[in-house]
Amino acid sequence: MPTYFKRDTPSLPIEIGDRLRLRYDQPHRGYVEQTGLLQDVRNGALCIDVDPTCRPLRGSIVQVSSLCANADEVAFSSEILGRHRRQGQLPVLLVKVPTADTDQRRTAHRIEAALKAEAHWEDDELTQRRQTGVLTNLSGGGACLFTRARPEVERLHIDICAPDAFIEGWAARSAERMHRAPRAGAVCTDPLQAVRQALSKEFENIECRIVESSVYKRDKRGPIHALALSYVAPRESCFRLVRFLERQALQRGLEAPQPRVAA
């Protein structure tokens, strides 16, 4: 007996049989997490075998991430299309197939760091919100932000407080190149300071998608949220920052005292 769905063969960052984690907003319950297996891909929909009680509203935004230990971590936002019974028996949740620009395979090299950052966004009432936090797990394409508040939005902007040593070194090299090849009519009393300010602005107002959010831990002040962020557009400045932090980490390792070996 033919099924309603027509099989597709798109290029996907996940494969049939992969275990996935779904996170979506359920009315009167808040955010709900479910795990399931990708059973099939048909008619532009991921068919995911989940608990029968998993009944998110059609059109809801869902955050999907892979749970495969031997593969690159994949995370993306998508949309609930509804429910279906595969082969007339197995209940599956239908999730819209991600497009190429929503695929967030985390193959970019990341480095642990702890940089001060500020997130800002606009809420449903068009009020500007700001929240400071700590940025870690950096790459040229994303990072993880630890913060006290969880923005109820899909996108936000962040300002990164880059290390002074990084800005100073980059500014000095840029100012030296400007000195060797001055632009016609360019007048600047302090070219180094101007370059510093321009480079600092490279780390302001970076637009990000919230790929995933979870409660990292709780203390007396309340929960600390971990937000997995993906930059909407790759930033050369962020790649430079990662390379700088790599060199710093390597230098600290070389300067660390070597353990003595007993004779």
ZIKANOR-V631499 format. One record per backbone hydrogen bond with DSSP energy under -1.0 kcal/mol. NH is the residue of the N-H (numbers start at 1). CO is the residue of the C=O. If there is no record, write none. Layout:
BEGIN
NH/CO, NH/CO
END
This chain:
BEGIN
8/41, 17/38, 18/15, 20/36, 21/65, 22/34, 23/63, 24/32, 26/30, 29/26, 30/26, 32/24, 34/22, 36/20, 37/49, 38/18, 39/47, 40/47, 42/45, 43/6, 45/42, 46/95, 47/40, 48/93, 49/37, 54/51, 55/53, 59/80, 60/57, 62/78, 63/23, 64/76, 65/21, 66/74, 67/19, 76/64, 78/62, 80/60, 81/94, 82/94, 84/92, 86/90, 88/85, 89/86, 90/86, 92/84, 93/48, 94/82, 95/46, 96/79, 97/44, 102/99, 106/73, 107/105, 111/138, 115/135, 117/133, 118/159, 119/131, 120/157, 121/129, 123/127, 126/123, 129/121, 131/119, 133/117, 134/146, 135/115, 136/144, 138/111, 139/142, 143/229, 144/136, 145/227, 146/134, 147/225, 153/151, 156/208, 157/120, 158/206, 159/118, 160/203, 161/116, 162/160, 167/163, 168/164, 169/165, 170/166, 171/167, 172/168, 173/169, 174/170, 175/171, 176/172, 177/173, 178/174, 179/175, 180/176, 181/177, 186/183, 194/190, 195/191, 196/192, 197/193, 198/194, 199/195, 200/196, 201/197, 203/200, 204/201, 206/158, 208/156, 209/230, 210/154, 211/209, 211/228, 212/228, 214/226, 216/224, 217/224, 219/222, 222/219, 224/217, 225/147, 226/214, 227/145, 228/212, 229/143, 230/209, 231/141, 232/207, 235/140, 239/235, 240/236, 241/237, 242/238, 243/239, 244/240, 245/241, 246/242, 247/243, 248/244, 249/245, 250/246, 251/247, 252/248, 253/249, 254/250, 255/251, 256/252
END
